[in-house]
Amino acid sequence: MKNSEKITFAEDILSQSNFEAKDLIKAKFKHPIKHWFKVNSWLLINIIELKISDVIFSVRNLCNPNK
């Protein structure tokens, strides 16, 4: 006999003020492809920001006349 639990989505659970972690673990995403793109774009943007800050730091160290 199948469980008659209703399927909940992660987006709906996160919009609530109080939720349980075990409900979030069992939840599914409404649009898994959109979620995949959001996670990967977030990761790519953070990597790019880190590389830009590394370049800025390197340029500042090269131009520093105190050393």
N, C-alpha and C positions, 0 to 999 in steps of 0.2 A: 504494500500500500504506500503510495507516494505521500510525501509531506505536503500539506496544504498551505505552507508558508508563502506569503506573497513575496515576489521578487522586489527587492529594494535596490535603489541605485545609489552609488557613492555621492553623487552630486546632491541628492535629496537629503541624505544623512548629514552631510557637512553643512547644509544650510540650517539645520536645527541647532539650537543652543546647547542642548544636552544630548549626547549620544554615547553609545558604548563602543569600545574598540572592537569587540568580537562581531558586532553588526557591520562595522566598516570593513572588516576582513572578508566577510562573506558577500559583501555587496559587489555588484557589477557596475561597469561604466555604461552610460547611455550611448555614448559614441566612442568606442575604443580607438578608432583611427584618429579622431580629433585629439584624444588624450595623448596618444603616442606622439603626434606632431607637436603638441604643446610641451611635453616633457623634453623632447629632443631639441626644440627651438630654444627652450629655456636654458638647457645645457650648453648649446652652441653660443648663445648670447653671453653667458657667463664666462666661457672660455675666451671669447673674443675680448671681453672687458678686462680679463686678467692679463692677456697678452699686451693690450694697449697700455695698461698700467705698468707692465714690465718695461716696455719701450720708453715710456715717459721717465721712469726711474733711472734707466740706463743713460738717457740723454742728460738728465740732471746731474748724474754722477760724472759724466764726461765733461760737462761744462762748469763744474765746480772749481773755482780758482783757488780754494783754500787748501787743496791737497798738494 
